[in-house]
């Protein structure tokens, strides 16, 4: 029988932890796969335009991922404060934070989009983009930057859905804007049905249209939850307090999520020394990698609601159990997908290009970097758990250490001897070290309850509660 007030808490505070991990992660796998497929579909059709266009999108990729990561961090912040409020049984506060979070997301999107628009040329020149590729980059990034607030709106809506444990609804939002992109890409990039393609800028327009569809779907689904978007809550809310609570998690989480693509941007600049074909191969392999780690990305998103609600409810043992099961999955899946990708790398490379140099770099990257995917999974899932318990500073610290103390120094120091392989090895070393560090930090933080009490040494944390 439920304890008094238990039914007012989040639904993830009751029932099987393993069951919640499955029911929250599987829909997110579908949603994240849909999002990641956008990059693959873009690369496929842009690759048909030529190697220069493929190189341009390879320069764009880490920047777009970094910007999206800022949005993901904001989504994580909204998710965290809502999940903990629901876990504590305070639904009214959760509702106020939800509406403030969506409006705050839009405001942040406008600020970032305008800043990006003004800094396009200096940014990509710093990344060593060649003069003939810069116009292609600019053509894509100008509409992308102006439309960026649309993506941030989606992040705000999804943050509210995730905090409630509505993984299925979150996935529907993602699938809706990905599907719009799938349909529009061939029409707007290369042309179809008698419509002349627009080239690389067509990919940007397809993305913006997809975001608009996602917003419509997100608002529709959110209106059917316990925490609909309602501007009247803004009058009742302590807006500054809500924004500060969200930002306390979102700011470090955003930088934590953005650090990896920032590091990837630096690696791309180093690869660019080897030529545009090397950049194209590196970028195409990175797109495939992003799709391959979808289950790990989905799990890192799902873990937040589960850990956060149980942490807010004072059930630290359930939070620990969720983290342990998730870590085991990261190791098994990461090693399995590494075997698959390295075995079939020639086949995957042929999907993106017929250029021998591009294919060579594609294969070289997977042969080295794929063996670090398990460690990468431990890192991002660990970050998700830490963000959920209001320890985003720890997540940021370990992400900074991974990139700036391991990845970039290793790539730079070995580059003269190993060439491009040193860059791929730097990523491998960083993922292995980052995964080990994350596992240790999460164990240290979660072994203490929300108030810092030490977990009883003789307590059995593996037994599942009654269903």
Backbone torsions as a table, in degrees:
resi	resn	phi	psi	omega
1	UNK	NA	144.6	-177.9
2	UNK	-71.5	147.2	173.2
3	UNK	-70.7	160.8	177.2
4	UNK	-57.6	132.0	179.1
5	UNK	80.4	-5.5	-175.0
6	UNK	-64.7	-36.2	-176.6
7	UNK	-67.4	-19.1	178.3
8	UNK	-81.2	-10.2	179.1
9	UNK	-81.0	172.6	178.9
10	UNK	-61.0	149.6	-176.0
11	UNK	-69.2	-16.3	-178.1
12	UNK	-84.4	-0.5	178.4
13	UNK	-85.6	-3.1	-178.9
14	UNK	-127.9	154.9	175.4
15	UNK	88.8	-175.0	-174.1
16	UNK	-71.0	129.2	176.4
17	UNK	-64.0	-45.1	179.5
18	UNK	-62.7	-38.1	177.4
19	UNK	-63.0	-42.2	178.5
20	UNK	-65.0	-39.9	178.5
21	UNK	-59.5	-41.3	-180.0
22	UNK	-69.1	-49.1	-174.5
23	UNK	-69.8	-26.8	177.3
24	UNK	-85.5	-32.5	-174.3
25	UNK	-83.1	-42.1	-175.2
26	UNK	-58.1	-49.1	176.7
27	UNK	-60.7	-35.8	-179.9
28	UNK	-69.8	-31.2	174.4
29	UNK	-58.0	-44.8	179.6
30	UNK	-63.8	-44.4	-179.4
31	UNK	-67.1	-45.6	179.9
32	UNK	-66.6	-38.4	177.0
33	UNK	-60.0	-40.1	178.4
34	UNK	-62.1	-42.9	179.7
35	UNK	-64.6	-47.3	-178.3
36	UNK	-66.0	-29.2	179.6
37	UNK	-65.3	-23.1	178.1
38	UNK	-59.6	-44.8	178.9
39	UNK	-62.9	-39.6	179.0
40	UNK	-66.9	-44.1	179.9
41	UNK	-64.9	-42.3	176.1
42	UNK	-57.1	-48.6	-177.4
43	UNK	-63.4	-36.6	-179.0
44	UNK	-63.5	-50.3	-177.0
45	UNK	-75.8	-35.0	177.1
46	UNK	-67.9	-34.4	177.1
47	UNK	-59.4	-26.9	178.2
48	UNK	-72.1	-17.3	179.7
49	UNK	-79.9	-26.1	179.8
50	UNK	142.0	167.0	-177.3
51	UNK	-69.1	-29.8	178.5
52	UNK	-64.9	-43.5	178.4
53	UNK	-66.0	-38.8	178.4
54	UNK	-65.7	-38.5	176.2
55	UNK	-65.2	-38.8	179.4
56	UNK	-61.6	-45.2	-179.3
57	UNK	-69.7	-24.1	176.2
58	UNK	-71.4	-34.7	173.4
59	UNK	-69.4	-38.5	-177.4
60	UNK	-68.9	-35.1	-171.3
61	UNK	-53.4	-53.4	-178.7
62	UNK	-64.3	-30.9	178.5
63	UNK	-70.1	-44.3	179.2
64	UNK	-64.9	-36.3	177.1
65	UNK	-67.2	-40.9	179.0
66	UNK	-62.0	-43.3	179.3
67	UNK	-66.3	-42.2	177.3
68	UNK	-63.1	-35.0	179.1
69	UNK	-64.2	-33.8	174.4
70	UNK	-62.1	-40.8	176.6
71	UNK	-65.9	-39.3	177.7
72	UNK	-62.4	-39.4	177.7
73	UNK	-61.3	-41.7	177.1
74	UNK	-64.7	-40.6	176.4
75	UNK	-60.5	-40.9	178.7
76	UNK	-63.2	-41.0	178.6
77	UNK	-61.9	-44.9	178.5
78	UNK	-64.1	-45.3	177.2
79	UNK	-54.8	-47.8	-174.9
80	UNK	-62.5	-49.6	-175.6
81	UNK	-69.3	-32.8	178.8
82	UNK	-73.0	-44.2	-179.3
83	UNK	-61.1	-43.3	-179.5
84	UNK	-69.0	-35.7	176.8
85	UNK	-65.7	-43.0	178.0
86	UNK	-65.7	-40.6	178.5
87	UNK	-60.6	-34.0	179.0
88	UNK	-82.7	-1.9	178.5
89	UNK	83.6	15.2	-177.2
90	UNK	-103.6	78.6	-175.3
91	UNK	-70.2	-33.3	-179.8
92	UNK	-65.1	-42.0	177.6
93	UNK	-65.9	-38.2	177.5
94	UNK	-60.6	-41.6	-179.5
95	UNK	-64.8	-41.0	179.2
96	UNK	-65.4	-43.9	179.8
97	UNK	-64.6	-32.4	-179.8
98	UNK	-63.7	-49.4	-177.6
99	UNK	-69.0	-39.4	176.0
100	UNK	-61.8	-40.2	-178.4
101	UNK	-61.4	-41.3	-179.7
102	UNK	-66.0	-45.4	179.6
103	UNK	-64.6	-41.3	178.8
104	UNK	-61.7	-38.9	178.5
105	UNK	-60.5	-43.2	179.9
106	UNK	-63.0	-44.6	-179.3
107	UNK	-62.5	-42.7	178.9
108	UNK	-64.7	-39.1	179.4
109	UNK	-61.6	-40.4	178.4
110	UNK	-64.0	-44.4	-178.8
111	UNK	-63.8	-44.9	-178.8
112	UNK	-68.3	-42.3	-178.6
113	UNK	-60.5	-44.8	180.0
114	UNK	-67.0	-39.2	178.3
115	UNK	-63.2	-44.0	179.4
116	UNK	-61.3	-43.6	-178.3
117	UNK	-58.2	-39.3	-176.8
118	UNK	-78.0	-18.9	-173.8
119	UNK	-111.5	14.6	-173.8
120	UNK	-57.5	-56.6	-175.0
121	UNK	-63.3	-47.6	178.1
122	UNK	-60.6	-37.6	-177.7
123	UNK	-63.3	-50.5	-175.6
124	UNK	-78.3	-24.4	172.0
125	UNK	-66.6	-37.0	177.2
126	UNK	-63.9	-28.8	179.2
127	UNK	-83.3	6.6	177.4
128	UNK	71.5	26.6	175.1
129	UNK	-66.4	133.9	-177.4
130	UNK	-71.4	157.0	-173.5
131	UNK	-59.7	-35.0	-178.0
132	UNK	-77.8	-14.1	-179.8
133	UNK	-94.7	-25.6	-177.8
134	UNK	-56.2	-42.5	178.3
135	UNK	-61.3	-36.6	177.8
136	UNK	-65.7	-42.0	178.5
137	UNK	-62.4	-45.5	-178.6
138	UNK	-62.0	-40.2	-179.5
139	UNK	-59.6	-39.0	179.9
140	UNK	-77.0	-45.5	-168.2
141	UNK	-76.0	-24.1	-179.6
142	UNK	-63.3	-52.7	176.1
143	UNK	-66.9	-32.4	177.8
144	UNK	-59.5	-45.2	-177.6
145	UNK	-65.2	-44.6	-178.7
146	UNK	-67.9	-27.0	179.6
147	UNK	-92.5	0.4	-175.3
148	UNK	-58.2	-34.2	176.8
149	UNK	-56.5	-26.9	177.8
150	UNK	-63.9	-43.6	179.0
151	UNK	-64.2	-41.0	-179.0
152	UNK	-65.9	-31.0	175.7
153	UNK	-64.2	-42.9	176.6
154	UNK	-59.9	-41.6	180.0
155	UNK	-61.6	-40.7	177.9
156	UNK	-62.8	-46.7	179.4
157	UNK	-62.8	-43.3	-179.7
158	UNK	-68.2	-31.8	176.3
159	UNK	-61.5	-41.2	177.7
160	UNK	-66.3	-41.8	179.1
161	UNK	-65.2	-43.9	-178.8
162	UNK	-64.3	-40.0	-179.5
163	UNK	-61.4	-26.7	177.9
164	UNK	-87.2	-4.7	-176.5
165	UNK	81.0	23.5	-178.0
166	UNK	-94.0	64.1	-176.1
167	UNK	-63.1	-38.0	-178.2
168	UNK	-63.3	-42.7	-180.0
169	UNK	-66.0	-39.4	176.9
170	UNK	-59.1	-42.0	-179.7
171	UNK	-67.0	-36.0	178.4
172	UNK	-62.7	-40.4	177.2
173	UNK	-59.9	-47.5	-178.5
174	UNK	-63.4	-43.5	-179.3
175	UNK	-63.9	-37.5	-176.8
176	UNK	-63.7	-44.7	-178.4
177	UNK	-80.3	-24.5	173.6
178	UNK	-68.8	-41.8	-179.1
179	UNK	-61.9	-39.8	177.2
180	UNK	-61.5	-39.5	178.7
181	UNK	-65.7	-42.0	178.9
182	UNK	-57.3	-44.7	-176.3
183	UNK	-69.0	-41.0	-172.6
184	UNK	-82.4	-26.3	-176.8
185	UNK	-54.4	-56.7	-178.0
186	UNK	-63.7	-29.7	-179.3
187	UNK	-72.6	-46.0	-172.7
188	UNK	-87.3	-24.2	-177.5
189	UNK	-89.5	-60.3	-175.5
190	UNK	-103.0	-16.6	-179.8
191	UNK	96.8	141.6	179.1
192	UNK	-164.6	158.5	177.6
193	UNK	56.6	35.9	178.9
194	UNK	81.1	2.2	179.9
195	UNK	-97.3	130.0	-179.6
196	UNK	-76.6	131.5	-179.6
197	UNK	-67.3	155.2	-178.5
198	UNK	-99.7	-2.8	-177.3
199	UNK	83.4	-150.2	-173.1
200	UNK	-64.3	-30.6	179.1
201	UNK	-67.3	-23.0	176.9
202	UNK	-61.5	-32.8	177.5
203	UNK	-64.8	-38.4	179.0
204	UNK	-66.3	-43.8	179.6
205	UNK	-64.5	-36.9	177.7
206	UNK	-64.1	-39.4	178.8
207	UNK	-64.2	-45.0	179.9
208	UNK	-63.2	-41.9	178.1
209	UNK	-62.7	-39.8	177.8
210	UNK	-62.5	-41.1	178.3
211	UNK	-61.7	-40.6	179.3
212	UNK	-61.5	-41.8	177.1
213	UNK	-63.3	-41.5	179.8
214	UNK	-62.1	-39.9	178.5
215	UNK	-62.2	-45.6	180.0
216	UNK	-59.8	-44.7	-179.9
217	UNK	-67.4	-41.7	-179.2
218	UNK	-61.7	-44.2	179.2
219	UNK	-64.9	-40.5	179.3
220	UNK	-61.1	-45.2	-177.7
221	UNK	-73.4	-38.5	-179.2
222	UNK	-64.3	-33.3	179.3
223	UNK	-63.5	-15.9	-178.6
224	UNK	-104.6	21.2	176.6
225	UNK	-116.4	178.9	179.3
226	UNK	-72.9	-13.8	-177.4
227	UNK	-125.7	67.3	180.0
228	UNK	-71.5	156.6	176.5
229	UNK	-72.1	122.7	-175.8
230	UNK	-145.1	115.9	-177.3
231	UNK	-64.9	-20.2	179.0
232	UNK	-64.8	-25.3	178.0
233	UNK	-66.1	-23.5	179.6
234	UNK	-66.2	-32.2	178.0
235	UNK	-71.7	-31.6	-178.0
236	UNK	-85.5	-22.7	-171.6
237	UNK	-84.3	151.5	165.5
238	UNK	-83.4	90.1	-170.5
239	UNK	-58.3	-44.6	-178.1
240	UNK	-62.5	-41.7	179.4
241	UNK	-63.9	-42.3	-179.9
242	UNK	-65.7	-44.2	179.1
243	UNK	-63.2	-40.8	179.3
244	UNK	-64.6	-40.0	178.9
245	UNK	-65.3	-41.8	178.5
246	UNK	-66.9	-45.4	-176.6
247	UNK	-66.1	-31.8	179.5
248	UNK	-56.8	-35.1	176.1
249	UNK	-93.0	-42.6	-171.9
250	UNK	-66.4	-38.9	-176.3
251	UNK	-62.6	-55.4	176.9
252	UNK	-66.2	-33.5	179.2
253	UNK	-66.2	-38.0	179.0
254	UNK	-64.0	-47.2	179.1
255	UNK	-67.0	-36.0	177.8
256	UNK	-62.2	-44.3	178.8
257	UNK	-69.4	-32.9	-175.8
258	UNK	-81.4	-19.9	-175.3
259	UNK	-61.8	-41.4	-179.3
260	UNK	-60.8	-51.1	177.1
261	UNK	-66.6	-26.8	174.0
262	UNK	-64.5	-44.8	175.3
263	UNK	-61.0	-39.0	177.8
264	UNK	-63.4	-35.0	177.0
265	UNK	-62.9	-41.9	178.4
266	UNK	-66.2	-41.3	177.6
267	UNK	-62.2	-38.9	178.1
268	UNK	-61.5	-40.5	178.0
269	UNK	-63.6	-37.2	177.9
270	UNK	-69.0	-40.3	177.5
271	UNK	-64.2	-33.2	-177.8
272	UNK	-59.2	-24.0	177.1
273	UNK	-62.7	-27.5	180.0
274	UNK	-81.4	-9.7	177.9
275	UNK	117.1	163.5	-175.7
276	UNK	-67.3	-30.7	177.9
277	UNK	-65.6	-36.9	176.8
278	UNK	-66.0	-39.8	177.3
279	UNK	-63.0	-41.9	179.9
280	UNK	-61.8	-44.0	179.0
281	UNK	-66.1	-43.0	178.3
282	UNK	-62.6	-43.6	-179.1
283	UNK	-67.4	-41.5	179.4
284	UNK	-64.6	-41.2	177.8
285	UNK	-64.9	-35.9	177.2
286	UNK	-64.0	-35.4	177.7
287	UNK	-66.8	-42.4	177.6
288	UNK	-63.6	-41.7	178.4
289	UNK	-59.3	-43.8	-179.4
290	UNK	-58.4	-36.7	179.1
291	UNK	-74.5	-37.2	-177.3
292	UNK	-66.1	-31.6	-177.8
293	UNK	-93.4	16.5	-179.7
294	UNK	-54.0	-47.1	179.0
295	UNK	-59.0	-33.7	178.6
296	UNK	-70.7	-40.7	176.8
297	UNK	-64.5	-40.8	178.9
298	UNK	-63.9	-42.8	179.1
299	UNK	-64.2	-37.9	179.4
300	UNK	-65.5	-29.3	175.5
301	UNK	-78.6	-38.2	-177.7
302	UNK	-71.2	-33.1	-174.1
303	UNK	-63.7	-29.5	-176.1
304	UNK	-62.5	-47.5	-179.5
305	UNK	-64.1	-40.4	-177.6
306	UNK	-68.7	-51.8	-179.9
307	UNK	-65.0	-42.5	-176.7
308	UNK	-64.2	-46.5	-179.5
309	UNK	-64.4	-43.1	-179.4
310	UNK	-70.3	-34.8	176.4
311	UNK	-64.7	-43.7	178.5
312	UNK	-64.1	-29.7	179.3
313	UNK	-85.3	0.9	179.7
314	UNK	78.8	18.7	-177.6
315	UNK	-107.6	69.3	-174.9
316	UNK	-64.1	-29.8	-179.5
317	UNK	-62.6	-36.6	178.2
318	UNK	-70.4	-35.2	176.2
319	UNK	-63.8	-42.2	179.5
320	UNK	-64.1	-41.6	-177.8
321	UNK	-64.9	-40.1	178.4
322	UNK	-61.6	-42.9	-179.9
323	UNK	-65.0	-38.2	-178.6
324	UNK	-67.5	-45.4	178.1
325	UNK	-61.8	-41.6	-178.6
326	UNK	-64.5	-40.3	179.1
327	UNK	-62.9	-40.2	177.3
328	UNK	-61.9	-40.0	178.7
329	UNK	-64.1	-40.8	-179.5
330	UNK	-57.2	-43.6	-177.5
331	UNK	-66.9	-47.7	-177.4
332	UNK	-65.6	-48.3	-177.3
333	UNK	-67.0	-42.6	-177.6
334	UNK	-59.2	-42.8	179.4
335	UNK	-70.6	-37.0	-179.9
336	UNK	-64.6	-46.2	-177.4
337	UNK	-69.8	-28.3	176.6
338	UNK	-64.3	-42.1	178.2
339	UNK	-62.3	-43.9	-177.8
340	UNK	-64.6	-47.1	-175.5
341	UNK	-68.2	-41.2	-179.4
342	UNK	-70.6	-30.3	179.1
343	UNK	-72.1	-37.2	-173.9
344	UNK	-109.3	22.9	-174.0
345	UNK	-63.0	-36.6	179.0
346	UNK	-60.4	-42.9	-179.6
347	UNK	-63.5	-44.9	-179.5
348	UNK	-65.9	-39.1	-179.2
349	UNK	-60.9	-37.4	-179.1
350	UNK	-65.3	-17.1	179.0
351	UNK	-74.3	-21.9	-174.1
352	UNK	-104.8	-31.7	-174.6
353	UNK	-161.6	156.5	172.9
354	UNK	-108.2	1.3	179.5
355	UNK	-71.8	122.2	-176.7
356	UNK	-58.3	-37.6	-179.8
357	UNK	-68.0	-40.1	177.2
358	UNK	-61.6	-45.9	-179.3
359	UNK	-64.0	-39.4	179.8
360	UNK	-62.0	-45.2	179.7
361	UNK	-69.0	-36.8	176.9
362	UNK	-57.8	-50.2	-178.6
363	UNK	-66.3	-39.9	-179.0
364	UNK	-63.4	-40.2	179.8
365	UNK	-62.4	-50.3	-177.8
366	UNK	-64.3	-38.5	-177.3
367	UNK	-60.4	-27.2	-178.2
368	UNK	-102.2	-55.3	-169.0
369	UNK	-72.1	-28.1	-174.3
370	UNK	-60.5	-25.8	-176.8
371	UNK	-76.5	-0.3	175.9
372	UNK	-103.4	3.8	-175.4
373	UNK	-63.5	-34.7	178.9
374	UNK	-62.3	-43.9	178.1
375	UNK	-64.8	-38.6	177.1
376	UNK	-61.8	-40.0	177.8
377	UNK	-61.6	-45.0	178.0
378	UNK	-60.0	-38.0	-179.5
379	UNK	-65.0	-52.5	-173.7
380	UNK	-72.8	-33.6	176.2
381	UNK	-69.7	-39.1	175.2
382	UNK	-60.9	-41.3	176.9
383	UNK	-61.6	-41.1	178.9
384	UNK	-61.1	-41.5	178.9
385	UNK	-67.5	-42.5	-179.2
386	UNK	-66.8	-40.7	177.2
387	UNK	-61.2	-37.3	-176.9
388	UNK	-66.5	-28.9	-178.5
389	UNK	-103.0	22.0	174.9
390	UNK	66.5	34.4	176.8
391	UNK	-119.2	43.4	-175.8
392	UNK	-64.5	-25.9	178.4
393	UNK	-62.8	-37.2	176.3
394	UNK	-65.4	-42.7	179.3
395	UNK	-61.2	-41.4	178.7
396	UNK	-64.2	-43.1	-177.6
397	UNK	-61.3	-42.7	-178.0
398	UNK	-72.9	-30.7	176.7
399	UNK	-69.5	-40.0	177.0
400	UNK	-62.2	-45.3	-179.2
401	UNK	-61.4	-41.3	-178.4
402	UNK	-59.3	-46.5	-174.5
403	UNK	-81.9	-48.9	-169.4
404	UNK	-90.7	-18.1	177.9
405	UNK	-102.7	-17.5	-178.1
406	UNK	-123.3	-60.9	-171.2
407	UNK	-59.7	-58.7	-174.2
408	UNK	-69.5	-43.1	176.6
409	UNK	-61.0	-41.5	-179.8
410	UNK	-64.3	-44.4	-180.0
411	UNK	-62.7	-41.5	-177.4
412	UNK	-70.0	-44.1	-176.2
413	UNK	-69.2	-32.6	-176.2
414	UNK	-93.5	-9.0	-171.7
415	UNK	-61.1	-39.5	-177.8
416	UNK	-63.5	-28.8	-177.3
417	UNK	-95.7	-38.5	-174.0
418	UNK	-103.6	-11.6	-176.9
419	UNK	67.8	-139.6	-177.9
420	UNK	-62.7	-27.8	179.1
421	UNK	-60.9	-29.9	179.2
422	UNK	-64.5	-35.3	-179.7
423	UNK	-67.5	-40.7	178.8
424	UNK	-69.8	-36.1	177.8
425	UNK	-67.2	-35.2	176.7
426	UNK	-59.6	-40.8	177.6
427	UNK	-66.0	-41.1	178.2
428	UNK	-60.6	-50.7	-178.8
429	UNK	-59.9	-40.1	-178.3
430	UNK	-65.1	-41.1	-179.4
431	UNK	-68.0	-40.1	178.7
432	UNK	-65.4	-46.4	179.6
433	UNK	-67.0	-41.8	-179.6
434	UNK	-63.9	-39.2	178.9
435	UNK	-65.1	-43.3	179.4
436	UNK	-64.2	-42.1	179.4
437	UNK	-64.1	-44.1	-178.8
438	UNK	-61.8	-44.3	-179.8
439	UNK	-59.0	-42.2	180.0
440	UNK	-66.4	-42.6	-178.6
441	UNK	-67.4	-43.2	179.6
442	UNK	-62.5	-42.5	177.7
443	UNK	-60.0	-42.7	-178.4
444	UNK	-65.3	-44.7	-176.5
445	UNK	-71.1	-45.9	-172.8
446	UNK	-79.3	-13.0	177.9
447	UNK	-73.1	-12.6	172.8
448	UNK	-104.2	144.5	-179.7
449	UNK	-75.3	-178.5	-178.7
450	UNK	-55.6	-28.4	180.0
451	UNK	-99.7	7.6	175.5
452	UNK	91.5	7.8	-178.6
453	UNK	-74.7	145.1	179.3
454	UNK	-72.9	137.6	177.2
455	UNK	-67.4	137.1	177.6
456	UNK	-57.0	133.7	-174.8
457	UNK	-66.6	-29.5	-175.1
458	UNK	-99.9	12.0	-176.9
459	UNK	-83.5	134.6	179.0
460	UNK	-85.0	108.0	-178.2
461	UNK	-94.7	2.9	-175.7
462	UNK	-95.6	-16.3	-177.5
463	UNK	-71.8	134.4	178.9
464	UNK	-79.6	140.9	175.4
465	UNK	-69.5	161.9	179.2
466	UNK	-62.6	139.2	179.9
467	UNK	-74.1	NA	NA
